[in-house]
Amino acid sequence: MTSPQTLIHHMQGHSIHCIASGGQAPNFKFFFYAQKAEEPSTYLVECVVNSSSCKVQLKIKVDDQSTSQAFSELFQSALSKFGFS
């Protein structure tokens, strides 16, 4: 990943939106949010990416803890399709 925009656009395709990003290669930080369609659940994600090692650190905050595991799996699945696991 040479530009943060590529990950931002990829995640938008999964209805996960970026509210802020920054950093310089190989370390990038993103702040994403998403909302559950059927309910007013909000998800906030801090995503730290090291593009040289392909490692990702996630911190997920959810207002409805009963949906946190499902969202975490969805977010990680979207990342894996980008090339991060």
PDB file with one MODEL, atoms N, CA, C and O in Angstrom:
MODEL        1
ATOM      1  N   MET A   1       0.852  -1.176   0.000  1.00  0.00           N
ATOM      2  CA  MET A   1       0.000   0.000   0.000  1.00  0.00           C
ATOM      3  C   MET A   1       0.893   1.234   0.000  1.00  0.00           C
ATOM      4  O   MET A   1       1.652   1.460   0.943  1.00  0.00           O
ATOM      5  N   THR A   2       0.802   2.010  -1.036  1.00  0.00           N
ATOM      6  CA  THR A   2       1.609   3.222  -1.121  1.00  0.00           C
ATOM      7  C   THR A   2       0.800   4.464  -0.766  1.00  0.00           C
ATOM      8  O   THR A   2       1.370   5.499  -0.420  1.00  0.00           O
ATOM      9  N   SER A   3      -0.518   4.366  -0.850  1.00  0.00           N
ATOM     10  CA  SER A   3      -1.375   5.509  -0.549  1.00  0.00           C
ATOM     11  C   SER A   3      -2.534   5.061   0.331  1.00  0.00           C
ATOM     12  O   SER A   3      -3.134   4.016   0.079  1.00  0.00           O
ATOM     13  N   PRO A   4      -2.857   5.842   1.364  1.00  0.00           N
ATOM     14  CA  PRO A   4      -3.992   5.477   2.217  1.00  0.00           C
ATOM     15  C   PRO A   4      -5.320   5.480   1.464  1.00  0.00           C
ATOM     16  O   PRO A   4      -6.266   4.808   1.876  1.00  0.00           O
ATOM     17  N   GLN A   5      -5.397   6.228   0.367  1.00  0.00           N
ATOM     18  CA  GLN A   5      -6.658   6.329  -0.371  1.00  0.00           C
ATOM     19  C   GLN A   5      -7.133   4.978  -0.893  1.00  0.00           C
ATOM     20  O   GLN A   5      -8.339   4.752  -0.997  1.00  0.00           O
ATOM     21  N   THR A   6      -6.217   4.080  -1.221  1.00  0.00           N
ATOM     22  CA  THR A   6      -6.636   2.789  -1.758  1.00  0.00           C
ATOM     23  C   THR A   6      -7.422   1.976  -0.731  1.00  0.00           C
ATOM     24  O   THR A   6      -8.423   1.348  -1.074  1.00  0.00           O
ATOM     25  N   LEU A   7      -6.976   1.984   0.526  1.00  0.00           N
ATOM     26  CA  LEU A   7      -7.703   1.279   1.580  1.00  0.00           C
ATOM     27  C   LEU A   7      -9.025   1.983   1.880  1.00  0.00           C
ATOM     28  O   LEU A   7     -10.043   1.323   2.090  1.00  0.00           O
ATOM     29  N   ILE A   8      -9.019   3.297   1.901  1.00  0.00           N
ATOM     30  CA  ILE A   8     -10.249   4.055   2.171  1.00  0.00           C
ATOM     31  C   ILE A   8     -11.315   3.711   1.143  1.00  0.00           C
ATOM     32  O   ILE A   8     -12.459   3.449   1.513  1.00  0.00           O
ATOM     33  N   HIS A   9     -10.968   3.704  -0.132  1.00  0.00           N
ATOM     34  CA  HIS A   9     -11.932   3.382  -1.182  1.00  0.00           C
ATOM     35  C   HIS A   9     -12.402   1.931  -1.087  1.00  0.00           C
ATOM     36  O   HIS A   9     -13.576   1.636  -1.312  1.00  0.00           O
ATOM     37  N   HIS A  10     -11.485   1.037  -0.756  1.00  0.00           N
ATOM     38  CA  HIS A  10     -11.846  -0.374  -0.605  1.00  0.00           C
ATOM     39  C   HIS A  10     -12.882  -0.544   0.512  1.00  0.00           C
ATOM     40  O   HIS A  10     -13.883  -1.237   0.330  1.00  0.00           O
ATOM     41  N   MET A  11     -12.647   0.081   1.651  1.00  0.00           N
ATOM     42  CA  MET A  11     -13.559  -0.070   2.782  1.00  0.00           C
ATOM     43  C   MET A  11     -14.914   0.577   2.503  1.00  0.00           C
ATOM     44  O   MET A  11     -15.940   0.091   2.981  1.00  0.00           O
ATOM     45  N   GLN A  12     -14.928   1.660   1.738  1.00  0.00           N
ATOM     46  CA  GLN A  12     -16.205   2.276   1.363  1.00  0.00           C
ATOM     47  C   GLN A  12     -17.081   1.281   0.607  1.00  0.00           C
ATOM     48  O   GLN A  12     -18.304   1.297   0.741  1.00  0.00           O
ATOM     49  N   GLY A  13     -16.457   0.425  -0.180  1.00  0.00           N
ATOM     50  CA  GLY A  13     -17.199  -0.606  -0.892  1.00  0.00           C
ATOM     51  C   GLY A  13     -17.864  -1.611   0.032  1.00  0.00           C
ATOM     52  O   GLY A  13     -18.729  -2.375  -0.397  1.00  0.00           O
ATOM     53  N   HIS A  14     -17.466  -1.615   1.296  1.00  0.00           N
ATOM     54  CA  HIS A  14     -18.061  -2.488   2.316  1.00  0.00           C
ATOM     55  C   HIS A  14     -18.908  -1.679   3.306  1.00  0.00           C
ATOM     56  O   HIS A  14     -19.218  -2.154   4.398  1.00  0.00           O
ATOM     57  N   SER A  15     -19.278  -0.455   2.916  1.00  0.00           N
ATOM     58  CA  SER A  15     -20.094   0.451   3.745  1.00  0.00           C
ATOM     59  C   SER A  15     -19.417   0.821   5.054  1.00  0.00           C
ATOM     60  O   SER A  15     -20.081   1.043   6.067  1.00  0.00           O
ATOM     61  N   ILE A  16     -18.085   0.887   5.025  1.00  0.00           N
ATOM     62  CA  ILE A  16     -17.291   1.328   6.170  1.00  0.00           C
ATOM     63  C   ILE A  16     -16.564   2.585   5.715  1.00  0.00           C
ATOM     64  O   ILE A  16     -15.806   2.555   4.746  1.00  0.00           O
ATOM     65  N   HIS A  17     -16.795   3.690   6.416  1.00  0.00           N
ATOM     66  CA  HIS A  17     -16.326   4.997   5.955  1.00  0.00           C
ATOM     67  C   HIS A  17     -15.203   5.539   6.831  1.00  0.00           C
ATOM     68  O   HIS A  17     -15.177   5.321   8.042  1.00  0.00           O
ATOM     69  N   CYS A  18     -14.283   6.244   6.196  1.00  0.00           N
ATOM     70  CA  CYS A  18     -13.141   6.820   6.895  1.00  0.00           C
ATOM     71  C   CYS A  18     -13.465   8.255   7.318  1.00  0.00           C
ATOM     72  O   CYS A  18     -13.918   9.060   6.504  1.00  0.00           O
ATOM     73  N   ILE A  19     -13.231   8.569   8.594  1.00  0.00           N
ATOM     74  CA  ILE A  19     -13.447   9.942   9.054  1.00  0.00           C
ATOM     75  C   ILE A  19     -12.126  10.689   9.219  1.00  0.00           C
ATOM     76  O   ILE A  19     -12.113  11.917   9.296  1.00  0.00           O
ATOM     77  N   ALA A  20     -11.007   9.946   9.272  1.00  0.00           N
ATOM     78  CA  ALA A  20      -9.691  10.594   9.355  1.00  0.00           C
ATOM     79  C   ALA A  20      -8.623   9.552   9.054  1.00  0.00           C
ATOM     80  O   ALA A  20      -8.800   8.361   9.314  1.00  0.00           O
ATOM     81  N   SER A  21      -7.516  10.023   8.501  1.00  0.00           N
ATOM     82  CA  SER A  21      -6.385   9.125   8.253  1.00  0.00           C
ATOM     83  C   SER A  21      -5.108   9.941   8.225  1.00  0.00           C
ATOM     84  O   SER A  21      -5.132  11.158   8.044  1.00  0.00           O
ATOM     85  N   GLY A  22      -3.998   9.255   8.407  1.00  0.00           N
ATOM     86  CA  GLY A  22      -2.720   9.954   8.367  1.00  0.00           C
ATOM     87  C   GLY A  22      -1.571   8.982   8.439  1.00  0.00           C
ATOM     88  O   GLY A  22      -1.764   7.770   8.526  1.00  0.00           O
ATOM     89  N   GLY A  23      -0.382   9.526   8.403  1.00  0.00           N
ATOM     90  CA  GLY A  23       0.818   8.717   8.492  1.00  0.00           C
ATOM     91  C   GLY A  23       1.627   8.779   7.212  1.00  0.00           C
ATOM     92  O   GLY A  23       1.229   9.386   6.218  1.00  0.00           O
ATOM     93  N   GLN A  24       2.774   8.132   7.275  1.00  0.00           N
ATOM     94  CA  GLN A  24       3.669   8.028   6.125  1.00  0.00           C
ATOM     95  C   GLN A  24       4.098   6.575   6.020  1.00  0.00           C
ATOM     96  O   GLN A  24       4.213   5.875   7.025  1.00  0.00           O
ATOM     97  N   ALA A  25       4.335   6.127   4.785  1.00  0.00           N
ATOM     98  CA  ALA A  25       4.739   4.736   4.573  1.00  0.00           C
ATOM     99  C   ALA A  25       5.936   4.399   5.459  1.00  0.00           C
ATOM    100  O   ALA A  25       6.875   5.192   5.530  1.00  0.00           O
ATOM    101  N   PRO A  26       5.932   3.270   6.123  1.00  0.00           N
ATOM    102  CA  PRO A  26       4.969   2.183   6.009  1.00  0.00           C
ATOM    103  C   PRO A  26       3.853   2.220   7.054  1.00  0.00           C
ATOM    104  O   PRO A  26       3.032   1.304   7.092  1.00  0.00           O
ATOM    105  N   ASN A  27       3.798   3.247   7.902  1.00  0.00           N
ATOM    106  CA  ASN A  27       2.818   3.286   8.997  1.00  0.00           C
ATOM    107  C   ASN A  27       1.694   4.268   8.701  1.00  0.00           C
ATOM    108  O   ASN A  27       1.922   5.459   8.486  1.00  0.00           O
ATOM    109  N   PHE A  28       0.473   3.735   8.696  1.00  0.00           N
ATOM    110  CA  PHE A  28      -0.713   4.546   8.447  1.00  0.00           C
ATOM    111  C   PHE A  28      -1.726   4.302   9.555  1.00  0.00           C
ATOM    112  O   PHE A  28      -1.814   3.200  10.095  1.00  0.00           O
ATOM    113  N   LYS A  29      -2.485   5.331   9.889  1.00  0.00           N
ATOM    114  CA  LYS A  29      -3.543   5.207  10.883  1.00  0.00           C
ATOM    115  C   LYS A  29      -4.841   5.691  10.248  1.00  0.00           C
ATOM    116  O   LYS A  29      -4.878   6.723   9.578  1.00  0.00           O
ATOM    117  N   PHE A  30      -5.898   4.926  10.473  1.00  0.00           N
ATOM    118  CA  PHE A  30      -7.210   5.252   9.933  1.00  0.00           C
ATOM    119  C   PHE A  30      -8.234   5.220  11.053  1.00  0.00           C
ATOM    120  O   PHE A  30      -8.121   4.438  11.997  1.00  0.00           O
ATOM    121  N   PHE A  31      -9.227   6.074  10.935  1.00  0.00           N
ATOM    122  CA  PHE A  31     -10.376   6.036  11.828  1.00  0.00           C
ATOM    123  C   PHE A  31     -11.610   5.834  10.949  1.00  0.00           C
ATOM    124  O   PHE A  31     -11.976   6.693  10.146  1.00  0.00           O
ATOM    125  N   PHE A  32     -12.236   4.670  11.127  1.00  0.00           N
ATOM    126  CA  PHE A  32     -13.402   4.304  10.329  1.00  0.00           C
ATOM    127  C   PHE A  32     -14.646   4.317  11.198  1.00  0.00           C
ATOM    128  O   PHE A  32     -14.570   4.210  12.422  1.00  0.00           O
ATOM    129  N   TYR A  33     -15.808   4.450  10.536  1.00  0.00           N
ATOM    130  CA  TYR A  33     -17.085   4.277  11.226  1.00  0.00           C
ATOM    131  C   TYR A  33     -18.051   3.556  10.311  1.00  0.00           C
ATOM    132  O   TYR A  33     -17.926   3.586   9.087  1.00  0.00           O
ATOM    133  N   ALA A  34     -19.009   2.915  10.933  1.00  0.00           N
ATOM    134  CA  ALA A  34     -20.084   2.245  10.202  1.00  0.00           C
ATOM    135  C   ALA A  34     -21.316   2.252  11.088  1.00  0.00           C
ATOM    136  O   ALA A  34     -21.227   2.411  12.306  1.00  0.00           O
ATOM    137  N   GLN A  35     -22.465   2.077  10.455  1.00  0.00           N
ATOM    138  CA  GLN A  35     -23.720   1.982  11.188  1.00  0.00           C
ATOM    139  C   GLN A  35     -24.467   0.756  10.698  1.00  0.00           C
ATOM    140  O   GLN A  35     -24.418   0.420   9.514  1.00  0.00           O
ATOM    141  N   LYS A  36     -25.153   0.093  11.607  1.00  0.00           N
ATOM    142  CA  LYS A  36     -25.952  -1.063  11.245  1.00  0.00           C
ATOM    143  C   LYS A  36     -27.251  -0.573  10.611  1.00  0.00           C
ATOM    144  O   LYS A  36     -27.897   0.333  11.138  1.00  0.00           O
ATOM    145  N   ALA A  37     -27.626  -1.158   9.502  1.00  0.00           N
ATOM    146  CA  ALA A  37     -28.766  -0.674   8.721  1.00  0.00           C
ATOM    147  C   ALA A  37     -30.093  -0.793   9.464  1.00  0.00           C
ATOM    148  O   ALA A  37     -30.901   0.136   9.436  1.00  0.00           O
ATOM    149  N   GLU A  38     -30.325  -1.916  10.122  1.00  0.00           N
ATOM    150  CA  GLU A  38     -31.633  -2.154  10.750  1.00  0.00           C
ATOM    151  C   GLU A  38     -31.793  -1.452  12.099  1.00  0.00           C
ATOM    152  O   GLU A  38     -32.917  -1.216  12.543  1.00  0.00           O
ATOM    153  N   GLU A  39     -30.691  -1.122  12.745  1.00  0.00           N
ATOM    154  CA  GLU A  39     -30.725  -0.570  14.097  1.00  0.00           C
ATOM    155  C   GLU A  39     -29.764   0.609  14.193  1.00  0.00           C
ATOM    156  O   GLU A  39     -28.877   0.762  13.354  1.00  0.00           O
ATOM    157  N   PRO A  40     -29.939   1.429  15.202  1.00  0.00           N
ATOM    158  CA  PRO A  40     -29.051   2.593  15.335  1.00  0.00           C
ATOM    159  C   PRO A  40     -27.705   2.274  15.986  1.00  0.00           C
ATOM    160  O   PRO A  40     -27.204   3.077  16.773  1.00  0.00           O
ATOM    161  N   SER A  41     -27.111   1.125  15.678  1.00  0.00           N
ATOM    162  CA  SER A  41     -25.807   0.767  16.237  1.00  0.00           C
ATOM    163  C   SER A  41     -24.702   1.479  15.461  1.00  0.00           C
ATOM    164  O   SER A  41     -24.723   1.531  14.231  1.00  0.00           O
ATOM    165  N   THR A  42     -23.742   2.024  16.198  1.00  0.00           N
ATOM    166  CA  THR A  42     -22.617   2.732  15.583  1.00  0.00           C
ATOM    167  C   THR A  42     -21.329   2.014  15.955  1.00  0.00           C
ATOM    168  O   THR A  42     -21.155   1.569  17.089  1.00  0.00           O
ATOM    169  N   TYR A  43     -20.423   1.907  14.974  1.00  0.00           N
ATOM    170  CA  TYR A  43     -19.139   1.247  15.163  1.00  0.00           C
ATOM    171  C   TYR A  43     -18.033   2.233  14.833  1.00  0.00           C
ATOM    172  O   TYR A  43     -18.064   2.884  13.789  1.00  0.00           O
ATOM    173  N   LEU A  44     -17.063   2.341  15.715  1.00  0.00           N
ATOM    174  CA  LEU A  44     -15.888   3.179  15.497  1.00  0.00           C
ATOM    175  C   LEU A  44     -14.657   2.286  15.538  1.00  0.00           C
ATOM    176  O   LEU A  44     -14.522   1.441  16.423  1.00  0.00           O
ATOM    177  N   VAL A  45     -13.754   2.478  14.570  1.00  0.00           N
ATOM    178  CA  VAL A  45     -12.573   1.619  14.468  1.00  0.00           C
ATOM    179  C   VAL A  45     -11.325   2.464  14.307  1.00  0.00           C
ATOM    180  O   VAL A  45     -11.257   3.334  13.438  1.00  0.00           O
ATOM    181  N   GLU A  46     -10.335   2.202  15.153  1.00  0.00           N
ATOM    182  CA  GLU A  46      -8.998   2.738  14.951  1.00  0.00           C
ATOM    183  C   GLU A  46      -8.193   1.605  14.320  1.00  0.00           C
ATOM    184  O   GLU A  46      -8.084   0.519  14.890  1.00  0.00           O
ATOM    185  N   CYS A  47      -7.642   1.862  13.163  1.00  0.00           N
ATOM    186  CA  CYS A  47      -6.937   0.842  12.390  1.00  0.00           C
ATOM    187  C   CYS A  47      -5.531   1.348  12.093  1.00  0.00           C
ATOM    188  O   CYS A  47      -5.359   2.335  11.378  1.00  0.00           O
ATOM    189  N   VAL A  48      -4.527   0.671  12.642  1.00  0.00           N
ATOM    190  CA  VAL A  48      -3.135   1.038  12.422  1.00  0.00           C
ATOM    191  C   VAL A  48      -2.530  -0.020  11.502  1.00  0.00           C
ATOM    192  O   VAL A  48      -2.536  -1.211  11.815  1.00  0.00           O
ATOM    193  N   VAL A  49      -2.011   0.434  10.365  1.00  0.00           N
ATOM    194  CA  VAL A  49      -1.491  -0.471   9.340  1.00  0.00           C
ATOM    195  C   VAL A  49       0.007  -0.245   9.165  1.00  0.00           C
ATOM    196  O   VAL A  49       0.462   0.887   9.005  1.00  0.00           O
ATOM    197  N   ASN A  50       0.763  -1.332   9.198  1.00  0.00           N
ATOM    198  CA  ASN A  50       2.166  -1.292   8.799  1.00  0.00           C
ATOM    199  C   ASN A  50       2.225  -1.984   7.447  1.00  0.00           C
ATOM    200  O   ASN A  50       2.152  -3.210   7.367  1.00  0.00           O
ATOM    201  N   SER A  51       2.357  -1.200   6.385  1.00  0.00           N
ATOM    202  CA  SER A  51       2.273  -1.758   5.035  1.00  0.00           C
ATOM    203  C   SER A  51       3.491  -2.598   4.661  1.00  0.00           C
ATOM    204  O   SER A  51       3.401  -3.427   3.756  1.00  0.00           O
ATOM    205  N   SER A  52       4.617  -2.409   5.327  1.00  0.00           N
ATOM    206  CA  SER A  52       5.790  -3.224   4.981  1.00  0.00           C
ATOM    207  C   SER A  52       5.686  -4.632   5.568  1.00  0.00           C
ATOM    208  O   SER A  52       6.148  -5.594   4.955  1.00  0.00           O
ATOM    209  N   SER A  53       5.084  -4.756   6.747  1.00  0.00           N
ATOM    210  CA  SER A  53       4.940  -6.075   7.366  1.00  0.00           C
ATOM    211  C   SER A  53       3.545  -6.669   7.143  1.00  0.00           C
ATOM    212  O   SER A  53       3.292  -7.823   7.487  1.00  0.00           O
ATOM    213  N   CYS A  54       2.633  -5.858   6.557  1.00  0.00           N
ATOM    214  CA  CYS A  54       1.233  -6.276   6.338  1.00  0.00           C
ATOM    215  C   CYS A  54       0.543  -6.628   7.655  1.00  0.00           C
ATOM    216  O   CYS A  54      -0.315  -7.509   7.697  1.00  0.00           O
ATOM    217  N   LYS A  55       0.921  -5.940   8.720  1.00  0.00           N
ATOM    218  CA  LYS A  55       0.293  -6.139  10.025  1.00  0.00           C
ATOM    219  C   LYS A  55      -0.702  -5.022  10.296  1.00  0.00           C
ATOM    220  O   LYS A  55      -0.489  -3.872   9.914  1.00  0.00           O
ATOM    221  N   VAL A  56      -1.791  -5.382  10.960  1.00  0.00           N
ATOM    222  CA  VAL A  56      -2.855  -4.432  11.268  1.00  0.00           C
ATOM    223  C   VAL A  56      -3.215  -4.562  12.746  1.00  0.00           C
ATOM    224  O   VAL A  56      -3.334  -5.671  13.267  1.00  0.00           O
ATOM    225  N   GLN A  57      -3.385  -3.429  13.414  1.00  0.00           N
ATOM    226  CA  GLN A  57      -3.889  -3.410  14.788  1.00  0.00           C
ATOM    227  C   GLN A  57      -5.237  -2.709  14.766  1.00  0.00           C
ATOM    228  O   GLN A  57      -5.378  -1.637  14.177  1.00  0.00           O
ATOM    229  N   LEU A  58      -6.236  -3.321  15.413  1.00  0.00           N
ATOM    230  CA  LEU A  58      -7.583  -2.755  15.434  1.00  0.00           C
ATOM    231  C   LEU A  58      -8.032  -2.485  16.856  1.00  0.00           C
ATOM    232  O   LEU A  58      -7.765  -3.268  17.768  1.00  0.00           O
ATOM    233  N   LYS A  59      -8.716  -1.368  17.033  1.00  0.00           N
ATOM    234  CA  LYS A  59      -9.445  -1.073  18.263  1.00  0.00           C
ATOM    235  C   LYS A  59     -10.851  -0.730  17.815  1.00  0.00           C
ATOM    236  O   LYS A  59     -11.058   0.239  17.084  1.00  0.00           O
ATOM    237  N   ILE A  60     -11.815  -1.521  18.251  1.00  0.00           N
ATOM    238  CA  ILE A  60     -13.202  -1.338  17.827  1.00  0.00           C
ATOM    239  C   ILE A  60     -14.039  -0.929  19.030  1.00  0.00           C
ATOM    240  O   ILE A  60     -13.982  -1.556  20.088  1.00  0.00           O
ATOM    241  N   LYS A  61     -14.806   0.118  18.853  1.00  0.00           N
ATOM    242  CA  LYS A  61     -15.733   0.584  19.893  1.00  0.00           C
ATOM    243  C   LYS A  61     -17.142   0.487  19.328  1.00  0.00           C
ATOM    244  O   LYS A  61     -17.411   0.899  18.199  1.00  0.00           O
ATOM    245  N   VAL A  62     -18.033  -0.066  20.140  1.00  0.00           N
ATOM    246  CA  VAL A  62     -19.403  -0.329  19.699  1.00  0.00           C
ATOM    247  C   VAL A  62     -20.365   0.123  20.786  1.00  0.00           C
ATOM    248  O   VAL A  62     -20.103  -0.067  21.974  1.00  0.00           O
ATOM    249  N   ASP A  63     -21.488   0.728  20.374  1.00  0.00           N
ATOM    250  CA  ASP A  63     -22.461   1.115  21.394  1.00  0.00           C
ATOM    251  C   ASP A  63     -23.366  -0.056  21.790  1.00  0.00           C
ATOM    252  O   ASP A  63     -23.994  -0.005  22.848  1.00  0.00           O
ATOM    253  N   ASP A  64     -23.448  -1.105  20.972  1.00  0.00           N
ATOM    254  CA  ASP A  64     -24.215  -2.310  21.288  1.00  0.00           C
ATOM    255  C   ASP A  64     -23.258  -3.496  21.289  1.00  0.00           C
ATOM    256  O   ASP A  64     -22.937  -4.039  20.232  1.00  0.00           O
ATOM    257  N   GLN A  65     -22.802  -3.898  22.476  1.00  0.00           N
ATOM    258  CA  GLN A  65     -21.789  -4.945  22.594  1.00  0.00           C
ATOM    259  C   GLN A  65     -22.235  -6.283  22.006  1.00  0.00           C
ATOM    260  O   GLN A  65     -21.393  -7.101  21.635  1.00  0.00           O
ATOM    261  N   SER A  66     -23.545  -6.519  21.914  1.00  0.00           N
ATOM    262  CA  SER A  66     -24.016  -7.801  21.385  1.00  0.00           C
ATOM    263  C   SER A  66     -23.708  -7.956  19.897  1.00  0.00           C
ATOM    264  O   SER A  66     -23.761  -9.068  19.373  1.00  0.00           O
ATOM    265  N   THR A  67     -23.391  -6.866  19.213  1.00  0.00           N
ATOM    266  CA  THR A  67     -23.089  -6.934  17.780  1.00  0.00           C
ATOM    267  C   THR A  67     -21.594  -6.758  17.483  1.00  0.00           C
ATOM    268  O   THR A  67     -21.191  -6.747  16.320  1.00  0.00           O
ATOM    269  N   SER A  68     -20.779  -6.620  18.525  1.00  0.00           N
ATOM    270  CA  SER A  68     -19.363  -6.312  18.312  1.00  0.00           C
ATOM    271  C   SER A  68     -18.612  -7.436  17.607  1.00  0.00           C
ATOM    272  O   SER A  68     -17.787  -7.164  16.734  1.00  0.00           O
ATOM    273  N   GLN A  69     -18.875  -8.689  17.964  1.00  0.00           N
ATOM    274  CA  GLN A  69     -18.158  -9.808  17.341  1.00  0.00           C
ATOM    275  C   GLN A  69     -18.484  -9.905  15.857  1.00  0.00           C
ATOM    276  O   GLN A  69     -17.586 -10.105  15.039  1.00  0.00           O
ATOM    277  N   ALA A  70     -19.755  -9.764  15.500  1.00  0.00           N
ATOM    278  CA  ALA A  70     -20.157  -9.848  14.093  1.00  0.00           C
ATOM    279  C   ALA A  70     -19.522  -8.722  13.278  1.00  0.00           C
ATOM    280  O   ALA A  70     -19.071  -8.943  12.155  1.00  0.00           O
ATOM    281  N   PHE A  71     -19.486  -7.517  13.845  1.00  0.00           N
ATOM    282  CA  PHE A  71     -18.870  -6.412  13.113  1.00  0.00           C
ATOM    283  C   PHE A  71     -17.362  -6.614  12.989  1.00  0.00           C
ATOM    284  O   PHE A  71     -16.785  -6.339  11.937  1.00  0.00           O
ATOM    285  N   SER A  72     -16.735  -7.082  14.033  1.00  0.00           N
ATOM    286  CA  SER A  72     -15.295  -7.334  13.990  1.00  0.00           C
ATOM    287  C   SER A  72     -14.968  -8.328  12.874  1.00  0.00           C
ATOM    288  O   SER A  72     -14.001  -8.137  12.136  1.00  0.00           O
ATOM    289  N   GLU A  73     -15.759  -9.371  12.751  1.00  0.00           N
ATOM    290  CA  GLU A  73     -15.542 -10.363  11.692  1.00  0.00           C
ATOM    291  C   GLU A  73     -15.757  -9.743  10.313  1.00  0.00           C
ATOM    292  O   GLU A  73     -14.997 -10.016   9.385  1.00  0.00           O
ATOM    293  N   LEU A  74     -16.790  -8.911  10.176  1.00  0.00           N
ATOM    294  CA  LEU A  74     -17.053  -8.243   8.898  1.00  0.00           C
ATOM    295  C   LEU A  74     -15.903  -7.317   8.516  1.00  0.00           C
ATOM    296  O   LEU A  74     -15.474  -7.298   7.362  1.00  0.00           O
ATOM    297  N   PHE A  75     -15.404  -6.549   9.487  1.00  0.00           N
ATOM    298  CA  PHE A  75     -14.308  -5.621   9.228  1.00  0.00           C
ATOM    299  C   PHE A  75     -13.041  -6.387   8.836  1.00  0.00           C
ATOM    300  O   PHE A  75     -12.360  -6.017   7.879  1.00  0.00           O
ATOM    301  N   GLN A  76     -12.732  -7.444   9.570  1.00  0.00           N
ATOM    302  CA  GLN A  76     -11.539  -8.232   9.263  1.00  0.00           C
ATOM    303  C   GLN A  76     -11.661  -8.942   7.917  1.00  0.00           C
ATOM    304  O   GLN A  76     -10.667  -9.105   7.209  1.00  0.00           O
ATOM    305  N   SER A  77     -12.863  -9.360   7.564  1.00  0.00           N
ATOM    306  CA  SER A  77     -13.086  -9.972   6.256  1.00  0.00           C
ATOM    307  C   SER A  77     -12.834  -8.964   5.143  1.00  0.00           C
ATOM    308  O   SER A  77     -12.218  -9.295   4.130  1.00  0.00           O
ATOM    309  N   ALA A  78     -13.307  -7.736   5.329  1.00  0.00           N
ATOM    310  CA  ALA A  78     -13.076  -6.680   4.336  1.00  0.00           C
ATOM    311  C   ALA A  78     -11.577  -6.396   4.205  1.00  0.00           C
ATOM    312  O   ALA A  78     -11.079  -6.214   3.095  1.00  0.00           O
ATOM    313  N   LEU A  79     -10.858  -6.358   5.328  1.00  0.00           N
ATOM    314  CA  LEU A  79      -9.410  -6.139   5.278  1.00  0.00           C
ATOM    315  C   LEU A  79      -8.697  -7.282   4.560  1.00  0.00           C
ATOM    316  O   LEU A  79      -7.768  -7.054   3.785  1.00  0.00           O
ATOM    317  N   SER A  80      -9.136  -8.503   4.820  1.00  0.00           N
ATOM    318  CA  SER A  80      -8.461  -9.645   4.196  1.00  0.00           C
ATOM    319  C   SER A  80      -8.635  -9.624   2.683  1.00  0.00           C
ATOM    320  O   SER A  80      -7.754 -10.073   1.950  1.00  0.00           O
ATOM    321  N   LYS A  81      -9.770  -9.105   2.209  1.00  0.00           N
ATOM    322  CA  LYS A  81      -9.984  -8.998   0.760  1.00  0.00           C
ATOM    323  C   LYS A  81      -9.094  -7.928   0.148  1.00  0.00           C
ATOM    324  O   LYS A  81      -8.831  -7.944  -1.054  1.00  0.00           O
ATOM    325  N   PHE A  82      -8.633  -7.004   0.969  1.00  0.00           N
ATOM    326  CA  PHE A  82      -7.691  -5.981   0.510  1.00  0.00           C
ATOM    327  C   PHE A  82      -6.261  -6.531   0.469  1.00  0.00           C
ATOM    328  O   PHE A  82      -5.408  -6.041  -0.272  1.00  0.00           O
ATOM    329  N   GLY A  83      -6.030  -7.550   1.277  1.00  0.00           N
ATOM    330  CA  GLY A  83      -4.696  -8.143   1.317  1.00  0.00           C
ATOM    331  C   GLY A  83      -4.073  -8.150   2.695  1.00  0.00           C
ATOM    332  O   GLY A  83      -2.939  -8.600   2.861  1.00  0.00           O
ATOM    333  N   PHE A  84      -4.809  -7.647   3.704  1.00  0.00           N
ATOM    334  CA  PHE A  84      -4.336  -7.692   5.086  1.00  0.00           C
ATOM    335  C   PHE A  84      -5.138  -8.746   5.813  1.00  0.00           C
ATOM    336  O   PHE A  84      -6.301  -8.986   5.488  1.00  0.00           O
ATOM    337  N   SER A  85      -4.523  -9.374   6.794  1.00  0.00           N
ATOM    338  CA  SER A  85      -5.272 -10.350   7.596  1.00  0.00           C
ATOM    339  C   SER A  85      -5.290  -9.929   9.041  1.00  0.00           C
ATOM    340  O   SER A  85      -5.872 -10.620   9.877  1.00  0.00           O
TER     341      SER A  85
ENDMDL
END
